[in-house]
Amino acid sequence: MRKIIVFTLALMLGTISLSQAGQQDFTLVNDTGRPICDVYISPDNARDWQEDLLRNDKYCLPSGESIDISFDRSFRGVKMWDMRIVDDKGNETIYEDFNLMQISNIRLRRNGTAEYW
């Protein structure tokens, strides 16, 4: 099941040109062995996490499923991003340093690592 999530990041740093549209979008694959109920992503130098990308208290991304994440173009030139996930038991894992200008798929694994391409 694929679900498209569009979110707006609160901090406005400028407008991305149309030639860059979509460069930070990615597909998140849950291979953690647990449902993921919250996904937060922020620029690597941000002090706070942005809003929950799943935005639905009743929806958790099942293990083995994927979801397409699309960005509002608020962050001009931001390459490096960090991600925080929370599973259905409330356990959280933080993944750091994703260059979303170069990758379009992120697979989160059971051992707390991520594979990306």
C-alpha positions in Angstrom: 0.0 0.0 0.0 1.4 3.4 -0.9 0.1 6.5 0.6 1.1 9.9 -0.5 1.8 12.4 2.3 2.4 16.0 1.6 3.5 18.2 4.4 4.5 21.8 4.9 7.6 22.7 6.8 7.0 25.7 9.0 10.3 27.5 8.5 10.4 29.5 5.2 13.9 29.9 3.8 12.9 30.8 0.2 11.4 29.3 -2.9 13.0 26.4 -4.7 13.1 26.9 -8.4 10.9 24.6 -10.6 14.1 22.9 -11.9 14.7 21.6 -8.3 11.1 20.6 -7.7 10.9 17.1 -6.3 14.6 16.7 -5.6 14.0 16.1 -1.9 11.0 13.8 -2.3 11.7 10.2 -1.3 10.0 6.8 -0.7 10.3 5.5 2.9 10.4 1.6 3.2 9.6 0.1 6.6 11.7 -3.0 7.1 11.9 -2.6 10.9 9.8 -5.5 11.8 7.3 -3.2 13.7 4.7 -0.8 12.5 5.9 2.8 12.4 3.3 5.2 13.8 5.2 8.5 13.7 7.8 9.9 11.3 9.5 13.2 11.8 12.1 14.8 9.6 14.1 18.0 10.0 17.1 19.6 8.5 20.2 18.3 10.2 20.9 21.6 11.9 17.4 22.2 13.2 16.7 22.4 17.0 13.3 20.8 16.8 11.5 18.1 14.8 8.9 19.2 12.3 5.4 17.8 12.3 4.5 14.1 12.1 4.6 13.1 8.5 1.9 10.4 8.9 -0.4 13.0 10.5 -2.9 10.3 11.5 -3.1 9.0 15.0 -4.9 5.9 13.7 -2.5 5.0 10.9 0.8 3.1 11.3 3.0 2.1 8.4 3.2 -1.7 8.6 6.5 -3.4 8.3 7.1 -4.4 4.7 5.2 -1.4 3.4 6.3 1.9 1.9 5.1 5.5 1.7 6.0 8.3 -0.6 7.1 11.5 1.1 6.7 14.8 -0.8 8.1 18.1 0.4 6.8 21.6 0.2 9.6 23.6 -1.3 10.3 25.8 1.8 13.9 24.8 2.3 16.0 26.1 -0.5 19.2 24.1 -0.9 18.9 22.1 2.3 20.6 18.8 1.6 21.1 17.0 4.8 18.2 15.7 6.9 17.6 13.7 10.1 14.7 11.4 10.7 13.0 10.2 14.0 10.5 7.3 13.9 8.3 6.0 16.7 6.9 2.4 16.5 3.6 1.1 17.8 5.2 0.4 21.2 6.5 3.9 21.6 10.1 3.1 20.9 12.0 5.8 19.0 14.9 5.6 16.6 16.8 8.5 15.1 18.6 8.3 11.8 21.0 11.0 10.8 22.5 12.6 7.7 20.3 11.7 4.7 21.3 13.8 1.6 17.8 14.1 0.1 19.2 15.9 -2.9 21.0 12.6 -3.9 18.8 9.8 -2.7 15.1 8.9 -3.4 14.6 5.8 -1.4 15.2 5.1 2.3 14.8 1.6 3.8 14.7 1.5 7.6 16.0 -1.9 8.9 15.4 -4.0 12.0 18.8 -3.3 13.5 18.4 0.5 13.6 20.3 1.1 10.4 19.1 2.5 7.1 19.9 1.7 3.5 19.4 4.4 0.9 19.7 4.8 -2.9 
